[in-house]
Amino acid sequence: MKIAIGADHAGYELKEKIKQRLAQEGNEVHDKGTHSTDSVDYPDFARLVGEEVARKDADLGVLVCGSGIGMSIAANKVAGVRAAHVTNMYEAQMAREHNNANVVTVGARVLDEWTAIQAVEKFLHTPFAGGRHERRVQKIMDIEQQEQAHQA
């Protein structure tokens, strides 16, 4: 699987651990930065990962910041991205299974390393259930398309 990953300075260390784990599992990991703990702006990295997922250059995306919330908000501004901020494995599973989320965000300052990695793995390995959920996800995509047309 091709996975785009990114973080800000608060999420850098956890991103590196997640990246290592994903590579060990045989995934192709595209690291969009940051590459240190020097202060940076999280929207820049959310956009890079989101755009790669939206272009389908990556199958899914992973974003890490202090809380996971800012990354989620920023990534969801990229057309075609359905980013879900998760704090446990159940939320990670539901984000994929019911909402067909294509980017997961976690918070390095709110989750321990084990929980964060397990949630990311659950997200990446859970398929979209389709069925009745397909109609709902389509409605989300319709909102996005209508908003884009309204802005044009």
Helices and strands as residue ranges (DSSP letters): E 2-7, H 12-24, E 28-31, H 42-54, E 60-65, H 69-75, E 83-85, H 89-97, E 103-107, H 113-125, H 132-151
